[in-house]
Amino acid sequence: MFEGQPQAEIDRLIKGNPEFKQLYQRHKELDKKVLDAELGVLPIDDTTLARMKREKLAAKDRLTQLYATLRH
């Protein structure tokens, strides 16, 4: 998600900010579930998939905000 950003900086934020860590882990979890659902590995209905995509996007938006605020 933070392509092009130093991994050490992301790791520092994960270790130093509980909200960032929780959102980062949740985003990764949702990313895997959405991918599995789209590939047909995880059988879920369209409504649930749409909800998961919205939650994933909301987590990404908040992570981006936190990253901009906390990185300095």
Predicted model as a PDB file, atoms N, CA, C, CB and O in Angstrom, pLDDT in the B-factor column:
MODEL        1                                                                  
ATOM      1  N   MET A   1       0.814  -1.183   0.000  1.00 80.00           N  
ATOM      2  CA  MET A   1       0.000   0.000   0.000  1.00 80.00           C  
ATOM      3  C   MET A   1       0.863   1.254   0.000  1.00 80.00           C  
ATOM      4  CB  MET A   1      -0.929  -0.006   1.189  1.00 80.00           C  
ATOM      5  O   MET A   1       0.500   2.249  -0.626  1.00 80.00           O  
ATOM      6  N   PHE A   2       1.976   1.223   0.678  1.00 86.00           N  
ATOM      7  CA  PHE A   2       2.865   2.374   0.727  1.00 86.00           C  
ATOM      8  C   PHE A   2       4.071   2.135  -0.172  1.00 86.00           C  
ATOM      9  CB  PHE A   2       3.313   2.658   2.175  1.00 86.00           C  
ATOM     10  O   PHE A   2       5.219   2.287   0.248  1.00 86.00           O  
ATOM     11  N   GLU A   3       3.788   1.756  -1.416  1.00 86.00           N  
ATOM     12  CA  GLU A   3       4.862   1.504  -2.357  1.00 86.00           C  
ATOM     13  C   GLU A   3       5.708   2.765  -2.507  1.00 86.00           C  
ATOM     14  CB  GLU A   3       4.301   1.049  -3.722  1.00 86.00           C  
ATOM     15  O   GLU A   3       5.184   3.878  -2.553  1.00 86.00           O  
ATOM     16  N   GLY A   4       6.999   2.575  -2.581  1.00 88.00           N  
ATOM     17  CA  GLY A   4       7.896   3.702  -2.743  1.00 88.00           C  
ATOM     18  C   GLY A   4       8.292   4.382  -1.444  1.00 88.00           C  
ATOM     19  O   GLY A   4       9.151   5.264  -1.442  1.00 88.00           O  
ATOM     20  N   GLN A   5       7.683   3.985  -0.353  1.00 88.00           N  
ATOM     21  CA  GLN A   5       8.023   4.543   0.951  1.00 88.00           C  
ATOM     22  C   GLN A   5       8.996   3.599   1.643  1.00 88.00           C  
ATOM     23  CB  GLN A   5       6.747   4.768   1.821  1.00 88.00           C  
ATOM     24  O   GLN A   5       8.893   2.381   1.497  1.00 88.00           O  
ATOM     25  N   PRO A   6       9.932   4.151   2.390  1.00 90.00           N  
ATOM     26  CA  PRO A   6      10.896   3.277   3.086  1.00 90.00           C  
ATOM     27  C   PRO A   6      10.198   2.337   4.069  1.00 90.00           C  
ATOM     28  CB  PRO A   6      11.939   4.125   3.833  1.00 90.00           C  
ATOM     29  O   PRO A   6       9.408   2.774   4.906  1.00 90.00           O  
ATOM     30  N   GLN A   7      10.499   1.043   3.959  1.00 92.00           N  
ATOM     31  CA  GLN A   7       9.871   0.058   4.842  1.00 92.00           C  
ATOM     32  C   GLN A   7      10.207   0.335   6.306  1.00 92.00           C  
ATOM     33  CB  GLN A   7      10.316  -1.361   4.461  1.00 92.00           C  
ATOM     34  O   GLN A   7       9.388   0.087   7.191  1.00 92.00           O  
ATOM     35  N   ALA A   8      11.407   0.847   6.561  1.00 92.00           N  
ATOM     36  CA  ALA A   8      11.796   1.168   7.942  1.00 92.00           C  
ATOM     37  C   ALA A   8      10.869   2.223   8.534  1.00 92.00           C  
ATOM     38  CB  ALA A   8      13.256   1.660   7.994  1.00 92.00           C  
ATOM     39  O   ALA A   8      10.543   2.177   9.720  1.00 92.00           O  
ATOM     40  N   GLU A   9      10.448   3.171   7.706  1.00 92.00           N  
ATOM     41  CA  GLU A   9       9.541   4.217   8.180  1.00 92.00           C  
ATOM     42  C   GLU A   9       8.170   3.635   8.497  1.00 92.00           C  
ATOM     43  CB  GLU A   9       9.413   5.339   7.136  1.00 92.00           C  
ATOM     44  O   GLU A   9       7.566   3.987   9.509  1.00 92.00           O  
ATOM     45  N   ILE A  10       7.677   2.750   7.644  1.00 93.00           N  
ATOM     46  CA  ILE A  10       6.389   2.092   7.885  1.00 93.00           C  
ATOM     47  C   ILE A  10       6.469   1.243   9.155  1.00 93.00           C  
ATOM     48  CB  ILE A  10       5.981   1.211   6.666  1.00 93.00           C  
ATOM     49  O   ILE A  10       5.555   1.269   9.979  1.00 93.00           O  
ATOM     50  N   ASP A  11       7.558   0.494   9.312  1.00 95.00           N  
ATOM     51  CA  ASP A  11       7.743  -0.330  10.515  1.00 95.00           C  
ATOM     52  C   ASP A  11       7.771   0.523  11.771  1.00 95.00           C  
ATOM     53  CB  ASP A  11       9.035  -1.144  10.413  1.00 95.00           C  
ATOM     54  O   ASP A  11       7.224   0.133  12.802  1.00 95.00           O  
ATOM     55  N   ARG A  12       8.402   1.678  11.690  1.00 94.00           N  
ATOM     56  CA  ARG A  12       8.464   2.593  12.843  1.00 94.00           C  
ATOM     57  C   ARG A  12       7.061   3.058  13.233  1.00 94.00           C  
ATOM     58  CB  ARG A  12       9.362   3.818  12.523  1.00 94.00           C  
ATOM     59  O   ARG A  12       6.726   3.120  14.416  1.00 94.00           O  
ATOM     60  N   LEU A  13       6.252   3.381  12.234  1.00 95.00           N  
ATOM     61  CA  LEU A  13       4.885   3.830  12.520  1.00 95.00           C  
ATOM     62  C   LEU A  13       4.030   2.697  13.085  1.00 95.00           C  
ATOM     63  CB  LEU A  13       4.234   4.392  11.251  1.00 95.00           C  
ATOM     64  O   LEU A  13       3.202   2.917  13.969  1.00 95.00           O  
ATOM     65  N   ILE A  14       4.234   1.483  12.569  1.00 96.00           N  
ATOM     66  CA  ILE A  14       3.493   0.332  13.077  1.00 96.00           C  
ATOM     67  C   ILE A  14       3.835   0.088  14.549  1.00 96.00           C  
ATOM     68  CB  ILE A  14       3.802  -0.927  12.235  1.00 96.00           C  
ATOM     69  O   ILE A  14       2.951  -0.183  15.361  1.00 96.00           O  
ATOM     70  N   LYS A  15       5.105   0.186  14.879  1.00 96.00           N  
ATOM     71  CA  LYS A  15       5.539  -0.041  16.264  1.00 96.00           C  
ATOM     72  C   LYS A  15       5.172   1.109  17.186  1.00 96.00           C  
ATOM     73  CB  LYS A  15       7.034  -0.262  16.311  1.00 96.00           C  
ATOM     74  O   LYS A  15       4.918   0.899  18.371  1.00 96.00           O  
ATOM     75  N   GLY A  16       5.143   2.325  16.649  1.00 95.00           N  
ATOM     76  CA  GLY A  16       4.972   3.495  17.505  1.00 95.00           C  
ATOM     77  C   GLY A  16       3.569   4.029  17.628  1.00 95.00           C  
ATOM     78  O   GLY A  16       3.313   4.883  18.477  1.00 95.00           O  
ATOM     79  N   ASN A  17       2.642   3.550  16.802  1.00 96.00           N  
ATOM     80  CA  ASN A  17       1.290   4.095  16.837  1.00 96.00           C  
ATOM     81  C   ASN A  17       0.273   2.958  16.774  1.00 96.00           C  
ATOM     82  CB  ASN A  17       1.069   5.090  15.672  1.00 96.00           C  
ATOM     83  O   ASN A  17       0.141   2.304  15.740  1.00 96.00           O  
ATOM     84  N   PRO A  18      -0.442   2.720  17.862  1.00 97.00           N  
ATOM     85  CA  PRO A  18      -1.402   1.599  17.904  1.00 97.00           C  
ATOM     86  C   PRO A  18      -2.508   1.701  16.853  1.00 97.00           C  
ATOM     87  CB  PRO A  18      -2.032   1.521  19.275  1.00 97.00           C  
ATOM     88  O   PRO A  18      -2.923   0.686  16.294  1.00 97.00           O  
ATOM     89  N   GLU A  19      -2.986   2.908  16.582  1.00 97.00           N  
ATOM     90  CA  GLU A  19      -4.042   3.063  15.583  1.00 97.00           C  
ATOM     91  C   GLU A  19      -3.515   2.698  14.189  1.00 97.00           C  
ATOM     92  CB  GLU A  19      -4.589   4.513  15.592  1.00 97.00           C  
ATOM     93  O   GLU A  19      -4.187   2.005  13.424  1.00 97.00           O  
ATOM     94  N   PHE A  20      -2.320   3.167  13.874  1.00 97.00           N  
ATOM     95  CA  PHE A  20      -1.709   2.855  12.585  1.00 97.00           C  
ATOM     96  C   PHE A  20      -1.530   1.344  12.450  1.00 97.00           C  
ATOM     97  CB  PHE A  20      -0.348   3.581  12.430  1.00 97.00           C  
ATOM     98  O   PHE A  20      -1.840   0.765  11.409  1.00 97.00           O  
ATOM     99  N   LYS A  21      -1.032   0.719  13.499  1.00 97.00           N  
ATOM    100  CA  LYS A  21      -0.805  -0.733  13.478  1.00 97.00           C  
ATOM    101  C   LYS A  21      -2.116  -1.485  13.242  1.00 97.00           C  
ATOM    102  CB  LYS A  21      -0.159  -1.198  14.802  1.00 97.00           C  
ATOM    103  O   LYS A  21      -2.176  -2.383  12.402  1.00 97.00           O  
ATOM    104  N   GLN A  22      -3.151  -1.119  13.975  1.00 98.00           N  
ATOM    105  CA  GLN A  22      -4.439  -1.803  13.862  1.00 98.00           C  
ATOM    106  C   GLN A  22      -5.020  -1.626  12.464  1.00 98.00           C  
ATOM    107  CB  GLN A  22      -5.425  -1.277  14.918  1.00 98.00           C  
ATOM    108  O   GLN A  22      -5.503  -2.588  11.866  1.00 98.00           O  
ATOM    109  N   LEU A  23      -4.979  -0.411  11.942  1.00 97.00           N  
ATOM    110  CA  LEU A  23      -5.516  -0.152  10.612  1.00 97.00           C  
ATOM    111  C   LEU A  23      -4.697  -0.849   9.527  1.00 97.00           C  
ATOM    112  CB  LEU A  23      -5.561   1.347  10.347  1.00 97.00           C  
ATOM    113  O   LEU A  23      -5.256  -1.373   8.563  1.00 97.00           O  
ATOM    114  N   TYR A  24      -3.386  -0.856   9.683  1.00 97.00           N  
ATOM    115  CA  TYR A  24      -2.502  -1.502   8.712  1.00 97.00           C  
ATOM    116  C   TYR A  24      -2.803  -2.996   8.635  1.00 97.00           C  
ATOM    117  CB  TYR A  24      -1.023  -1.272   9.085  1.00 97.00           C  
ATOM    118  O   TYR A  24      -2.915  -3.565   7.548  1.00 97.00           O  
ATOM    119  N   GLN A  25      -2.931  -3.621   9.805  1.00 97.00           N  
ATOM    120  CA  GLN A  25      -3.238  -5.056   9.848  1.00 97.00           C  
ATOM    121  C   GLN A  25      -4.634  -5.347   9.283  1.00 97.00           C  
ATOM    122  CB  GLN A  25      -3.138  -5.577  11.294  1.00 97.00           C  
ATOM    123  O   GLN A  25      -4.825  -6.326   8.562  1.00 97.00           O  
ATOM    124  N   ARG A  26      -5.591  -4.501   9.612  1.00 98.00           N  
ATOM    125  CA  ARG A  26      -6.960  -4.691   9.115  1.00 98.00           C  
ATOM    126  C   ARG A  26      -6.996  -4.535   7.596  1.00 98.00           C  
ATOM    127  CB  ARG A  26      -7.932  -3.683   9.782  1.00 98.00           C  
ATOM    128  O   ARG A  26      -7.669  -5.302   6.908  1.00 98.00           O  
ATOM    129  N   HIS A  27      -6.278  -3.549   7.077  1.00 97.00           N  
ATOM    130  CA  HIS A  27      -6.243  -3.344   5.635  1.00 97.00           C  
ATOM    131  C   HIS A  27      -5.643  -4.565   4.935  1.00 97.00           C  
ATOM    132  CB  HIS A  27      -5.437  -2.077   5.292  1.00 97.00           C  
ATOM    133  O   HIS A  27      -6.167  -5.015   3.916  1.00 97.00           O  
ATOM    134  N   LYS A  28      -4.550  -5.098   5.477  1.00 96.00           N  
ATOM    135  CA  LYS A  28      -3.931  -6.285   4.887  1.00 96.00           C  
ATOM    136  C   LYS A  28      -4.897  -7.468   4.902  1.00 96.00           C  
ATOM    137  CB  LYS A  28      -2.640  -6.646   5.639  1.00 96.00           C  
ATOM    138  O   LYS A  28      -5.001  -8.205   3.922  1.00 96.00           O  
ATOM    139  N   GLU A  29      -5.601  -7.642   6.020  1.00 97.00           N  
ATOM    140  CA  GLU A  29      -6.572  -8.737   6.150  1.00 97.00           C  
ATOM    141  C   GLU A  29      -7.692  -8.594   5.118  1.00 97.00           C  
ATOM    142  CB  GLU A  29      -7.167  -8.767   7.576  1.00 97.00           C  
ATOM    143  O   GLU A  29      -8.056  -9.562   4.450  1.00 97.00           O  
ATOM    144  N   LEU A  30      -8.234  -7.379   4.992  1.00 98.00           N  
ATOM    145  CA  LEU A  30      -9.305  -7.139   4.034  1.00 98.00           C  
ATOM    146  C   LEU A  30      -8.813  -7.303   2.603  1.00 98.00           C  
ATOM    147  CB  LEU A  30      -9.887  -5.746   4.230  1.00 98.00           C  
ATOM    148  O   LEU A  30      -9.536  -7.823   1.754  1.00 98.00           O  
ATOM    149  N   ASP A  31      -7.595  -6.866   2.333  1.00 97.00           N  
ATOM    150  CA  ASP A  31      -7.020  -6.994   0.995  1.00 97.00           C  
ATOM    151  C   ASP A  31      -6.978  -8.463   0.579  1.00 97.00           C  
ATOM    152  CB  ASP A  31      -5.601  -6.379   0.951  1.00 97.00           C  
ATOM    153  O   ASP A  31      -7.340  -8.810  -0.546  1.00 97.00           O  
ATOM    154  N   LYS A  32      -6.534  -9.317   1.492  1.00 97.00           N  
ATOM    155  CA  LYS A  32      -6.463 -10.756   1.198  1.00 97.00           C  
ATOM    156  C   LYS A  32      -7.858 -11.339   0.986  1.00 97.00           C  
ATOM    157  CB  LYS A  32      -5.747 -11.506   2.339  1.00 97.00           C  
ATOM    158  O   LYS A  32      -8.071 -12.115   0.055  1.00 97.00           O  
ATOM    159  N   LYS A  33      -8.809 -10.968   1.844  1.00 97.00           N  
ATOM    160  CA  LYS A  33     -10.164 -11.504   1.722  1.00 97.00           C  
ATOM    161  C   LYS A  33     -10.829 -11.053   0.420  1.00 97.00           C  
ATOM    162  CB  LYS A  33     -11.012 -11.071   2.920  1.00 97.00           C  
ATOM    163  O   LYS A  33     -11.496 -11.844  -0.247  1.00 97.00           O  
ATOM    164  N   VAL A  34     -10.646  -9.785   0.065  1.00 97.00           N  
ATOM    165  CA  VAL A  34     -11.233  -9.271  -1.172  1.00 97.00           C  
ATOM    166  C   VAL A  34     -10.639  -9.997  -2.374  1.00 97.00           C  
ATOM    167  CB  VAL A  34     -11.004  -7.748  -1.295  1.00 97.00           C  
ATOM    168  O   VAL A  34     -11.365 -10.396  -3.284  1.00 97.00           O  
ATOM    169  N   LEU A  35      -9.331 -10.166  -2.377  1.00 97.00           N  
ATOM    170  CA  LEU A  35      -8.676 -10.876  -3.473  1.00 97.00           C  
ATOM    171  C   LEU A  35      -9.182 -12.321  -3.562  1.00 97.00           C  
ATOM    172  CB  LEU A  35      -7.145 -10.856  -3.286  1.00 97.00           C  
ATOM    173  O   LEU A  35      -9.503 -12.806  -4.647  1.00 97.00           O  
ATOM    174  N   ASP A  36      -9.250 -12.994  -2.424  1.00 97.00           N  
ATOM    175  CA  ASP A  36      -9.752 -14.371  -2.404  1.00 97.00           C  
ATOM    176  C   ASP A  36     -11.191 -14.451  -2.918  1.00 97.00           C  
ATOM    177  CB  ASP A  36      -9.672 -14.944  -0.983  1.00 97.00           C  
ATOM    178  O   ASP A  36     -11.545 -15.373  -3.653  1.00 97.00           O  
ATOM    179  N   ALA A  37     -12.013 -13.481  -2.527  1.00 96.00           N  
ATOM    180  CA  ALA A  37     -13.409 -13.466  -2.982  1.00 96.00           C  
ATOM    181  C   ALA A  37     -13.485 -13.246  -4.484  1.00 96.00           C  
ATOM    182  CB  ALA A  37     -14.205 -12.374  -2.251  1.00 96.00           C  
ATOM    183  O   ALA A  37     -14.279 -13.888  -5.172  1.00 96.00           O  
ATOM    184  N   GLU A  38     -12.663 -12.343  -4.988  1.00 94.00           N  
ATOM    185  CA  GLU A  38     -12.676 -12.067  -6.426  1.00 94.00           C  
ATOM    186  C   GLU A  38     -12.161 -13.250  -7.236  1.00 94.00           C  
ATOM    187  CB  GLU A  38     -11.842 -10.833  -6.730  1.00 94.00           C  
ATOM    188  O   GLU A  38     -12.572 -13.451  -8.379  1.00 94.00           O  
ATOM    189  N   LEU A  39     -11.263 -14.030  -6.646  1.00 95.00           N  
ATOM    190  CA  LEU A  39     -10.743 -15.218  -7.328  1.00 95.00           C  
ATOM    191  C   LEU A  39     -11.664 -16.426  -7.175  1.00 95.00           C  
ATOM    192  CB  LEU A  39      -9.366 -15.560  -6.794  1.00 95.00           C  
ATOM    193  O   LEU A  39     -11.452 -17.453  -7.820  1.00 95.00           O  
ATOM    194  N   GLY A  40     -12.684 -16.309  -6.325  1.00 93.00           N  
ATOM    195  CA  GLY A  40     -13.609 -17.401  -6.105  1.00 93.00           C  
ATOM    196  C   GLY A  40     -13.173 -18.378  -5.029  1.00 93.00           C  
ATOM    197  O   GLY A  40     -13.816 -19.408  -4.828  1.00 93.00           O  
ATOM    198  N   VAL A  41     -12.081 -18.063  -4.331  1.00 95.00           N  
ATOM    199  CA  VAL A  41     -11.579 -18.934  -3.266  1.00 95.00           C  
ATOM    200  C   VAL A  41     -12.409 -18.762  -1.995  1.00 95.00           C  
ATOM    201  CB  VAL A  41     -10.093 -18.634  -2.978  1.00 95.00           C  
ATOM    202  O   VAL A  41     -12.620 -19.717  -1.247  1.00 95.00           O  
ATOM    203  N   LEU A  42     -12.872 -17.544  -1.763  1.00 92.00           N  
ATOM    204  CA  LEU A  42     -13.676 -17.235  -0.581  1.00 92.00           C  
ATOM    205  C   LEU A  42     -15.103 -16.949  -1.041  1.00 92.00           C  
ATOM    206  CB  LEU A  42     -13.082 -16.014   0.216  1.00 92.00           C  
ATOM    207  O   LEU A  42     -15.366 -15.895  -1.620  1.00 92.00           O  
ATOM    208  N   PRO A  43     -16.020 -17.871  -0.792  1.00 94.00           N  
ATOM    209  CA  PRO A  43     -17.389 -17.672  -1.274  1.00 94.00           C  
ATOM    210  C   PRO A  43     -18.156 -16.692  -0.374  1.00 94.00           C  
ATOM    211  CB  PRO A  43     -18.132 -19.024  -1.341  1.00 94.00           C  
ATOM    212  O   PRO A  43     -18.528 -17.025   0.752  1.00 94.00           O  
ATOM    213  N   ILE A  44     -18.382 -15.494  -0.884  1.00 95.00           N  
ATOM    214  CA  ILE A  44     -19.197 -14.508  -0.162  1.00 95.00           C  
ATOM    215  C   ILE A  44     -20.123 -13.822  -1.157  1.00 95.00           C  
ATOM    216  CB  ILE A  44     -18.298 -13.455   0.579  1.00 95.00           C  
ATOM    217  O   ILE A  44     -19.881 -13.832  -2.364  1.00 95.00           O  
ATOM    218  N   ASP A  45     -21.182 -13.231  -0.632  1.00 96.00           N  
ATOM    219  CA  ASP A  45     -22.156 -12.564  -1.498  1.00 96.00           C  
ATOM    220  C   ASP A  45     -21.652 -11.174  -1.901  1.00 96.00           C  
ATOM    221  CB  ASP A  45     -23.527 -12.454  -0.788  1.00 96.00           C  
ATOM    222  O   ASP A  45     -20.719 -10.644  -1.298  1.00 96.00           O  
ATOM    223  N   ASP A  46     -22.271 -10.603  -2.911  1.00 95.00           N  
ATOM    224  CA  ASP A  46     -21.842  -9.314  -3.452  1.00 95.00           C  
ATOM    225  C   ASP A  46     -21.956  -8.184  -2.441  1.00 95.00           C  
ATOM    226  CB  ASP A  46     -22.653  -8.977  -4.674  1.00 95.00           C  
ATOM    227  O   ASP A  46     -21.126  -7.276  -2.431  1.00 95.00           O  
ATOM    228  N   THR A  47     -22.968  -8.231  -1.598  1.00 97.00           N  
ATOM    229  CA  THR A  47     -23.157  -7.186  -0.592  1.00 97.00           C  
ATOM    230  C   THR A  47     -22.005  -7.196   0.406  1.00 97.00           C  
ATOM    231  CB  THR A  47     -24.499  -7.373   0.140  1.00 97.00           C  
ATOM    232  O   THR A  47     -21.479  -6.140   0.758  1.00 97.00           O  
ATOM    233  N   THR A  48     -21.618  -8.366   0.856  1.00 97.00           N  
ATOM    234  CA  THR A  48     -20.499  -8.487   1.800  1.00 97.00           C  
ATOM    235  C   THR A  48     -19.202  -8.051   1.151  1.00 97.00           C  
ATOM    236  CB  THR A  48     -20.371  -9.927   2.312  1.00 97.00           C  
ATOM    237  O   THR A  48     -18.391  -7.373   1.782  1.00 97.00           O  
ATOM    238  N   LEU A  49     -18.994  -8.429  -0.094  1.00 97.00           N  
ATOM    239  CA  LEU A  49     -17.783  -8.018  -0.809  1.00 97.00           C  
ATOM    240  C   LEU A  49     -17.731  -6.498  -0.942  1.00 97.00           C  
ATOM    241  CB  LEU A  49     -17.724  -8.680  -2.204  1.00 97.00           C  
ATOM    242  O   LEU A  49     -16.678  -5.896  -0.734  1.00 97.00           O  
ATOM    243  N   ALA A  50     -18.844  -5.880  -1.282  1.00 97.00           N  
ATOM    244  CA  ALA A  50     -18.886  -4.419  -1.406  1.00 97.00           C  
ATOM    245  C   ALA A  50     -18.595  -3.750  -0.066  1.00 97.00           C  
ATOM    246  CB  ALA A  50     -20.255  -3.963  -1.938  1.00 97.00           C  
ATOM    247  O   ALA A  50     -17.898  -2.736  -0.014  1.00 97.00           O  
ATOM    248  N   ARG A  51     -19.129  -4.314   1.018  1.00 98.00           N  
ATOM    249  CA  ARG A  51     -18.873  -3.757   2.353  1.00 98.00           C  
ATOM    250  C   ARG A  51     -17.399  -3.863   2.701  1.00 98.00           C  
ATOM    251  CB  ARG A  51     -19.721  -4.481   3.418  1.00 98.00           C  
ATOM    252  O   ARG A  51     -16.811  -2.925   3.239  1.00 98.00           O  
ATOM    253  N   MET A  52     -16.804  -5.004   2.393  1.00 98.00           N  
ATOM    254  CA  MET A  52     -15.380  -5.195   2.687  1.00 98.00           C  
ATOM    255  C   MET A  52     -14.527  -4.221   1.879  1.00 98.00           C  
ATOM    256  CB  MET A  52     -14.955  -6.645   2.388  1.00 98.00           C  
ATOM    257  O   MET A  52     -13.541  -3.692   2.393  1.00 98.00           O  
ATOM    258  N   LYS A  53     -14.891  -3.982   0.634  1.00 98.00           N  
ATOM    259  CA  LYS A  53     -14.147  -3.031  -0.193  1.00 98.00           C  
ATOM    260  C   LYS A  53     -14.249  -1.612   0.361  1.00 98.00           C  
ATOM    261  CB  LYS A  53     -14.659  -3.068  -1.635  1.00 98.00           C  
ATOM    262  O   LYS A  53     -13.269  -0.868   0.366  1.00 98.00           O  
ATOM    263  N   ARG A  54     -15.442  -1.243   0.828  1.00 98.00           N  
ATOM    264  CA  ARG A  54     -15.613   0.091   1.428  1.00 98.00           C  
ATOM    265  C   ARG A  54     -14.787   0.226   2.702  1.00 98.00           C  
ATOM    266  CB  ARG A  54     -17.100   0.359   1.737  1.00 98.00           C  
ATOM    267  O   ARG A  54     -14.152   1.257   2.927  1.00 98.00           O  
ATOM    268  N   GLU A  55     -14.794  -0.809   3.532  1.00 98.00           N  
ATOM    269  CA  GLU A  55     -14.023  -0.782   4.771  1.00 98.00           C  
ATOM    270  C   GLU A  55     -12.524  -0.714   4.466  1.00 98.00           C  
ATOM    271  CB  GLU A  55     -14.341  -2.023   5.633  1.00 98.00           C  
ATOM    272  O   GLU A  55     -11.782   0.006   5.133  1.00 98.00           O  
ATOM    273  N   LYS A  56     -12.093  -1.454   3.472  1.00 98.00           N  
ATOM    274  CA  LYS A  56     -10.685  -1.445   3.073  1.00 98.00           C  
ATOM    275  C   LYS A  56     -10.281  -0.048   2.602  1.00 98.00           C  
ATOM    276  CB  LYS A  56     -10.427  -2.487   1.956  1.00 98.00           C  
ATOM    277  O   LYS A  56      -9.211   0.441   2.964  1.00 98.00           O  
ATOM    278  N   LEU A  57     -11.123   0.592   1.804  1.00 98.00           N  
ATOM    279  CA  LEU A  57     -10.835   1.935   1.320  1.00 98.00           C  
ATOM    280  C   LEU A  57     -10.808   2.944   2.463  1.00 98.00           C  
ATOM    281  CB  LEU A  57     -11.865   2.351   0.280  1.00 98.00           C  
ATOM    282  O   LEU A  57      -9.953   3.829   2.487  1.00 98.00           O  
ATOM    283  N   ALA A  58     -11.728   2.819   3.401  1.00 98.00           N  
ATOM    284  CA  ALA A  58     -11.751   3.724   4.556  1.00 98.00           C  
ATOM    285  C   ALA A  58     -10.476   3.554   5.386  1.00 98.00           C  
ATOM    286  CB  ALA A  58     -13.006   3.462   5.435  1.00 98.00           C  
ATOM    287  O   ALA A  58      -9.907   4.538   5.859  1.00 98.00           O  
ATOM    288  N   ALA A  59     -10.029   2.312   5.564  1.00 97.00           N  
ATOM    289  CA  ALA A  59      -8.787   2.059   6.304  1.00 97.00           C  
ATOM    290  C   ALA A  59      -7.605   2.674   5.567  1.00 97.00           C  
ATOM    291  CB  ALA A  59      -8.564   0.539   6.503  1.00 97.00           C  
ATOM    292  O   ALA A  59      -6.732   3.276   6.191  1.00 97.00           O  
ATOM    293  N   LYS A  60      -7.569   2.529   4.249  1.00 96.00           N  
ATOM    294  CA  LYS A  60      -6.476   3.102   3.462  1.00 96.00           C  
ATOM    295  C   LYS A  60      -6.469   4.622   3.569  1.00 96.00           C  
ATOM    296  CB  LYS A  60      -6.592   2.676   1.991  1.00 96.00           C  
ATOM    297  O   LYS A  60      -5.409   5.228   3.724  1.00 96.00           O  
ATOM    298  N   ASP A  61      -7.642   5.241   3.487  1.00 97.00           N  
ATOM    299  CA  ASP A  61      -7.737   6.698   3.605  1.00 97.00           C  
ATOM    300  C   ASP A  61      -7.204   7.168   4.956  1.00 97.00           C  
ATOM    301  CB  ASP A  61      -9.194   7.160   3.422  1.00 97.00           C  
ATOM    302  O   ASP A  61      -6.441   8.131   5.025  1.00 97.00           O  
ATOM    303  N   ARG A  62      -7.606   6.490   6.023  1.00 97.00           N  
ATOM    304  CA  ARG A  62      -7.157   6.878   7.366  1.00 97.00           C  
ATOM    305  C   ARG A  62      -5.653   6.633   7.524  1.00 97.00           C  
ATOM    306  CB  ARG A  62      -7.944   6.094   8.448  1.00 97.00           C  
ATOM    307  O   ARG A  62      -4.952   7.450   8.122  1.00 97.00           O  
ATOM    308  N   LEU A  63      -5.159   5.519   6.994  1.00 96.00           N  
ATOM    309  CA  LEU A  63      -3.718   5.237   7.049  1.00 96.00           C  
ATOM    310  C   LEU A  63      -2.919   6.320   6.322  1.00 96.00           C  
ATOM    311  CB  LEU A  63      -3.417   3.855   6.432  1.00 96.00           C  
ATOM    312  O   LEU A  63      -1.865   6.747   6.794  1.00 96.00           O  
ATOM    313  N   THR A  64      -3.425   6.752   5.185  1.00 95.00           N  
ATOM    314  CA  THR A  64      -2.748   7.803   4.428  1.00 95.00           C  
ATOM    315  C   THR A  64      -2.707   9.094   5.228  1.00 95.00           C  
ATOM    316  CB  THR A  64      -3.446   8.036   3.082  1.00 95.00           C  
ATOM    317  O   THR A  64      -1.687   9.784   5.243  1.00 95.00           O  
ATOM    318  N   GLN A  65      -3.805   9.425   5.891  1.00 96.00           N  
ATOM    319  CA  GLN A  65      -3.846  10.620   6.743  1.00 96.00           C  
ATOM    320  C   GLN A  65      -2.851  10.493   7.890  1.00 96.00           C  
ATOM    321  CB  GLN A  65      -5.268  10.846   7.296  1.00 96.00           C  
ATOM    322  O   GLN A  65      -2.081  11.415   8.159  1.00 96.00           O  
ATOM    323  N   LEU A  66      -2.874   9.348   8.562  1.00 95.00           N  
ATOM    324  CA  LEU A  66      -1.954   9.134   9.675  1.00 95.00           C  
ATOM    325  C   LEU A  66      -0.506   9.191   9.211  1.00 95.00           C  
ATOM    326  CB  LEU A  66      -2.236   7.793  10.348  1.00 95.00           C  
ATOM    327  O   LEU A  66       0.341   9.783   9.880  1.00 95.00           O  
ATOM    328  N   TYR A  67      -0.224   8.585   8.082  1.00 94.00           N  
ATOM    329  CA  TYR A  67       1.138   8.568   7.553  1.00 94.00           C  
ATOM    330  C   TYR A  67       1.632   9.994   7.323  1.00 94.00           C  
ATOM    331  CB  TYR A  67       1.202   7.757   6.241  1.00 94.00           C  
ATOM    332  O   TYR A  67       2.753  10.340   7.694  1.00 94.00           O  
ATOM    333  N   ALA A  68       0.788  10.810   6.713  1.00 93.00           N  
ATOM    334  CA  ALA A  68       1.177  12.197   6.437  1.00 93.00           C  
ATOM    335  C   ALA A  68       1.417  12.965   7.741  1.00 93.00           C  
ATOM    336  CB  ALA A  68       0.091  12.903   5.596  1.00 93.00           C  
ATOM    337  O   ALA A  68       2.316  13.803   7.810  1.00 93.00           O  
ATOM    338  N   THR A  69       0.628  12.685   8.758  1.00 94.00           N  
ATOM    339  CA  THR A  69       0.748  13.386  10.028  1.00 94.00           C  
ATOM    340  C   THR A  69       1.937  12.883  10.863  1.00 94.00           C  
ATOM    341  CB  THR A  69      -0.541  13.236  10.820  1.00 94.00           C  
ATOM    342  O   THR A  69       2.653  13.680  11.467  1.00 94.00           O  
ATOM    343  N   LEU A  70       2.140  11.576  10.893  1.00 88.00           N  
ATOM    344  CA  LEU A  70       3.108  10.973  11.821  1.00 88.00           C  
ATOM    345  C   LEU A  70       4.521  10.828  11.271  1.00 88.00           C  
ATOM    346  CB  LEU A  70       2.622   9.635  12.231  1.00 88.00           C  
ATOM    347  O   LEU A  70       5.454  10.636  12.051  1.00 88.00           O  
ATOM    348  N   ARG A  71       4.709  10.910   9.993  1.00 80.00           N  
ATOM    349  CA  ARG A  71       6.015  10.580   9.435  1.00 80.00           C  
ATOM    350  C   ARG A  71       7.094  11.574   9.774  1.00 80.00           C  
ATOM    351  CB  ARG A  71       5.915  10.464   7.969  1.00 80.00           C  
ATOM    352  O   ARG A  71       8.275  11.275   9.597  1.00 80.00           O  
ATOM    353  N   HIS A  72       6.738  12.734  10.250  1.00 69.00           N  
ATOM    354  CA  HIS A  72       7.771  13.724  10.568  1.00 69.00           C  
ATOM    355  C   HIS A  72       7.976  13.885  12.048  1.00 69.00           C  
ATOM    356  CB  HIS A  72       7.423  15.052   9.969  1.00 69.00           C  
ATOM    357  O   HIS A  72       8.812  14.682  12.472  1.00 69.00           O  
TER     358      HIS A  72                                                      
ENDMDL                                                                          
END                                                                             
